[in-house]
Amino acid sequence: MRPVSVFANRPDQDYQHLYYLLHHRWREAARIVMVLLSASGLSAAEIGEALGYHPGTVRRWIHHCNSTDPPGLADQPRCGRPRLGGPRLAERIKELLTRTGPWTVRRIWRYLGRPKLSLRTVYRRVREQAAWRRPRLVAKGDPDRRRVLAAVPRQLRALPRGSKIWAEDETHLHLLPAVRASWILRGTRQEVATPGKNRQTTVFGALEMTTGTWVYNFGRRNAACFVAFLQMLLAAYPNAPAVAVICDNDSIHHAKHADRRRCRHRSATGRHPGTEPAWCRPAI
């Protein structure tokens, strides 16, 4: 049996969910219905009243369908809301980070002119251009480096046959462990057990370039300890016609005490020194 009425007779507020679907999830279908109702002779005002749209919106989509194909009624790709800070913020941050730091989020925000951005937003934009890490320590360059390196082979070739050539360097040892940055729970503080006050010692080492023999010693960073290490190198090969020590440009290698010792022996200077007992044995 056919129903008595074929018209919807509910109050308008019961259809709010249907209007919501037409304006959001089914908005592309609503545009197609606009075109079909317009082709049936309805005006833009009548269509807008029936579908809950402004007449100007209805006319815009009908015009869009007349000028393009029906697939043009679909949504076009959109980038969403413009990013805060403007399109050049990334370039400004990148240009700023090329300068010598250190740089923090708050300092970057100040140098950018205090833009109307939260520090969290600035942090996200900075992470797109940089990473949080420690800088690299680079030794100060020597303006005469090329000339000095070019002179080393020439000086070594001038040594008498059977000479011993040592490559010398130093390093430092600390009693306390190095403390580095780490992720720690908020409200807590990690503790690292230490044996007491920090103490530092310098390790002098040298490698004989022809035999692979190496010598090391412990001491302090001063010219006296460095000279004592040179004496160890001389004692390792007492019968060698010459002993040459290749080292860097540390200040203790050019101290007056080291220069006087160098005048007595044919050796070039090195880095940190040592005074405690040392050993000499083939390298493994």
C-alpha positions as CSV (number, residue, x, y, z in Angstrom):
1,M,0.0,0.0,0.0
2,R,1.3,3.4,-1.0
3,P,2.0,5.9,1.8
4,V,-0.6,8.7,2.3
5,S,2.0,11.5,2.1
6,V,5.2,11.7,0.1
7,F,6.4,15.0,1.7
8,A,8.7,15.3,4.7
9,N,6.7,16.7,7.5
10,R,9.3,17.0,10.3
11,P,10.3,20.3,11.9
12,D,13.3,22.1,10.3
13,Q,15.5,21.5,13.3
14,D,15.3,17.7,12.8
15,Y,17.2,18.1,9.5
16,Q,20.2,20.0,10.8
17,H,22.3,16.9,10.6
18,L,21.4,16.6,6.9
19,Y,22.4,20.2,6.3
20,Y,25.7,19.6,8.1
21,L,26.4,16.6,5.8
22,L,25.6,18.7,2.7
23,H,28.0,21.5,3.8
24,H,30.8,19.1,4.9
25,R,31.0,15.5,4.1
26,W,28.7,15.5,1.1
27,R,29.5,19.0,-0.1
28,E,30.6,17.8,-3.6
29,A,27.2,16.0,-4.0
30,A,25.4,19.2,-2.9
31,R,27.2,21.1,-5.8
32,I,25.9,18.5,-8.3
33,V,22.4,18.9,-6.9
34,M,22.7,22.7,-7.4
35,V,23.5,22.2,-11.0
36,L,20.7,19.6,-11.6
37,L,18.1,21.8,-9.8
38,S,19.3,24.8,-11.9
39,A,18.9,22.8,-15.1
40,S,15.3,22.0,-13.9
41,G,14.5,25.7,-13.8
42,L,14.9,26.6,-10.2
43,S,16.5,30.0,-9.4
44,A,19.7,30.4,-7.3
45,A,17.7,31.8,-4.4
46,E,15.3,28.8,-4.4
47,I,18.2,26.3,-4.6
48,G,20.1,28.1,-1.8
49,E,17.0,28.2,0.4
50,A,16.4,24.4,-0.1
51,L,20.0,23.4,0.4
52,G,20.9,25.9,3.1
53,Y,23.5,27.8,0.9
54,H,23.8,31.5,0.1
55,P,22.5,32.3,-3.4
56,G,25.9,33.7,-4.3
57,T,27.5,30.4,-3.5
58,V,25.0,28.6,-5.7
59,R,25.6,31.0,-8.6
60,R,29.4,30.6,-8.2
61,W,29.3,26.8,-8.5
62,I,26.8,26.9,-11.4
63,H,29.1,29.3,-13.2
64,H,32.1,27.0,-12.4
65,C,30.3,24.0,-13.9
66,N,29.4,26.0,-17.0
67,S,33.0,27.1,-17.6
68,T,34.6,23.7,-16.7
69,D,33.7,20.0,-16.8
70,P,31.6,18.5,-14.0
71,P,34.7,17.0,-12.3
72,G,35.6,20.6,-11.6
73,L,33.0,20.6,-8.9
74,A,35.3,18.5,-6.7
75,D,37.5,20.2,-4.1
76,Q,40.9,21.4,-5.3
77,P,44.1,20.7,-3.3
78,R,44.6,23.4,-0.6
79,C,47.5,24.1,1.6
80,G,45.4,25.2,4.5
81,R,46.0,28.1,6.8
82,P,49.2,30.1,6.1
83,R,52.1,29.3,8.4
84,L,52.8,31.7,11.2
85,G,55.8,34.0,10.7
86,G,55.5,34.5,7.0
87,P,57.0,32.6,4.1
88,R,60.6,34.0,4.7
89,L,60.9,32.9,8.3
90,A,62.8,29.8,7.4
91,E,65.2,31.7,5.3
92,R,65.8,34.3,8.1
93,I,66.4,31.5,10.6
94,K,68.9,29.8,8.3
95,E,70.7,33.0,7.6
96,L,70.9,33.8,11.3
97,L,72.3,30.4,12.2
98,T,75.2,30.9,9.8
99,R,76.6,33.4,12.2
100,T,78.8,32.4,15.2
101,G,76.6,31.2,18.1
102,P,75.8,29.9,20.6
103,W,72.1,30.0,19.6
104,T,69.2,29.2,21.8
105,V,65.5,29.4,20.9
106,R,64.9,32.5,23.0
107,R,68.0,34.2,21.5
108,I,66.9,33.4,18.0
109,W,63.4,34.8,18.8
110,R,65.0,38.1,19.9
111,Y,67.3,38.4,16.9
112,L,64.3,37.8,14.6
113,G,62.7,40.9,16.0
114,R,60.5,39.3,18.6
115,P,57.8,38.1,16.2
116,K,54.3,37.3,17.5
117,L,55.1,33.6,17.8
118,S,55.3,31.3,20.8
119,L,58.7,29.9,21.7
120,R,57.3,26.5,20.9
121,T,56.5,27.6,17.4
122,V,59.9,29.1,17.0
123,Y,61.4,25.8,18.3
124,R,59.5,23.8,15.6
125,R,60.6,26.1,12.8
126,V,64.2,26.1,14.0
127,R,64.2,22.2,14.1
128,E,63.3,22.3,10.4
129,Q,66.6,24.1,9.6
130,A,69.0,22.9,12.3
131,A,69.7,20.2,15.0
132,W,70.7,20.5,18.6
133,R,74.4,19.4,18.9
134,R,77.7,20.4,20.3
135,P,80.1,22.5,18.1
136,R,83.3,21.0,16.9
137,L,86.6,22.3,18.3
138,V,89.0,23.2,15.6
139,A,92.6,24.0,16.3
140,K,93.8,27.4,15.4
141,G,95.5,27.4,12.0
142,D,99.1,28.2,11.5
143,P,99.7,30.8,8.7
144,D,103.0,29.0,7.9
145,R,101.5,25.5,7.9
146,R,102.2,24.9,4.2
147,R,105.7,26.1,4.3
148,V,106.5,24.1,7.5
149,L,105.0,20.9,6.1
150,A,106.9,21.3,2.8
151,A,110.2,21.7,4.7
152,V,109.7,18.5,6.8
153,P,110.5,15.9,4.0
154,R,113.5,18.0,3.0
155,Q,114.9,18.1,6.5
156,L,114.3,14.3,7.0
157,R,116.2,13.5,3.7
158,A,119.1,15.6,5.0
159,L,119.5,13.3,8.1
160,P,122.4,10.8,8.2
161,R,121.7,7.2,7.4
162,G,120.4,5.2,10.4
163,S,118.7,8.2,12.0
164,K,115.6,7.7,14.1
165,I,112.4,9.6,13.4
166,W,109.8,10.0,16.1
167,A,106.3,11.4,15.7
168,E,105.3,12.9,19.1
169,D,102.0,14.1,20.6
170,E,100.2,14.4,24.0
171,T,96.8,14.0,25.5
172,H,95.2,14.7,28.9
173,L,93.6,12.3,31.3
174,H,91.0,13.5,33.9
175,L,90.1,11.7,37.1
176,L,86.5,12.8,37.0
177,P,84.2,11.6,34.2
178,A,83.0,14.1,31.6
179,V,79.3,15.2,32.2
180,R,77.3,15.5,29.0
181,A,73.7,16.7,28.2
182,S,71.0,14.0,28.5
183,W,67.2,13.7,28.7
184,I,66.2,13.7,32.3
185,L,62.8,13.4,33.9
186,R,61.3,16.7,35.0
187,G,61.6,17.3,38.7
188,T,64.5,14.9,39.1
189,R,68.3,15.2,38.9
190,Q,70.6,12.3,38.0
191,E,73.7,11.9,40.1
192,V,77.1,10.5,38.9
193,A,79.4,9.2,41.6
194,T,82.9,10.7,41.6
195,P,86.0,9.8,43.6
196,G,86.5,13.4,44.8
197,K,88.3,16.4,43.3
198,N,89.4,16.3,39.7
199,R,93.0,15.7,38.8
200,Q,94.6,15.8,35.4
201,T,97.7,14.2,34.0
202,T,99.4,14.5,30.7
203,V,100.4,11.5,28.6
204,F,103.3,12.0,26.2
205,G,103.7,9.5,23.4
206,A,106.0,9.1,20.4
207,L,106.0,6.6,17.5
208,E,109.2,5.6,15.7
209,M,108.3,5.9,12.0
210,T,110.6,3.1,10.7
211,T,110.4,0.3,13.3
212,G,107.0,1.1,14.9
213,T,108.4,1.3,18.4
214,W,106.5,3.6,20.7
215,V,107.3,5.3,23.9
216,Y,105.1,7.1,26.4
217,N,105.4,8.9,29.7
218,F,103.2,10.7,32.3
219,G,103.7,14.1,33.6
220,R,102.5,17.7,33.6
221,R,102.2,20.1,30.8
222,N,105.4,22.2,31.0
223,A,108.7,22.5,29.2
224,A,110.6,20.6,31.9
225,C,108.5,17.5,31.5
226,F,108.7,17.8,27.7
227,V,112.5,17.9,27.9
228,A,112.5,14.9,30.1
229,F,110.5,13.0,27.5
230,L,113.0,14.0,24.8
231,Q,115.7,12.5,27.0
232,M,113.7,9.3,27.0
233,L,113.6,9.3,23.2
234,L,117.4,9.8,23.1
235,A,118.0,7.0,25.6
236,A,115.9,4.6,23.5
237,Y,118.5,4.7,20.7
238,P,121.7,5.9,22.2
239,N,123.8,4.9,19.2
240,A,121.7,6.5,16.6
241,P,123.6,9.2,14.6
242,A,120.6,11.6,14.9
243,V,117.2,11.6,16.5
244,A,114.4,13.7,14.9
245,V,111.1,14.4,16.7
246,I,108.2,15.7,14.6
247,C,105.6,17.5,16.7
248,D,103.0,20.3,16.6
249,N,103.2,24.0,17.4
250,D,102.5,23.8,21.1
251,S,103.9,26.6,23.2
252,I,105.9,24.3,25.5
253,H,107.8,23.1,22.5
254,H,109.2,26.6,22.0
255,A,110.0,27.4,25.6
256,K,113.5,28.5,26.5
257,H,114.3,25.4,28.4
258,A,113.3,23.2,25.5
259,D,115.2,25.4,23.0
260,R,118.4,25.0,25.1
261,R,118.0,21.3,25.2
262,R,117.3,21.2,21.4
263,C,120.6,23.0,20.8
264,R,122.5,20.1,22.3
265,H,120.7,17.4,20.3
266,R,119.4,17.1,16.8
267,S,115.6,16.9,17.6
268,A,112.4,18.7,16.8
269,T,110.0,19.4,19.5
270,G,106.5,18.0,20.3
271,R,103.6,18.6,22.8
272,H,102.8,17.8,26.5
273,P,105.5,16.3,28.8
274,G,106.0,13.7,31.5
275,T,108.2,12.9,34.4
276,E,107.1,9.5,35.7
277,P,108.6,6.1,34.6
278,A,107.9,5.2,31.0
279,W,108.3,2.1,28.8
280,C,109.6,1.4,25.3
281,R,108.4,-1.6,23.4
282,P,107.3,-2.6,19.9
283,A,103.8,-1.5,18.8
284,I,101.2,-4.2,18.6
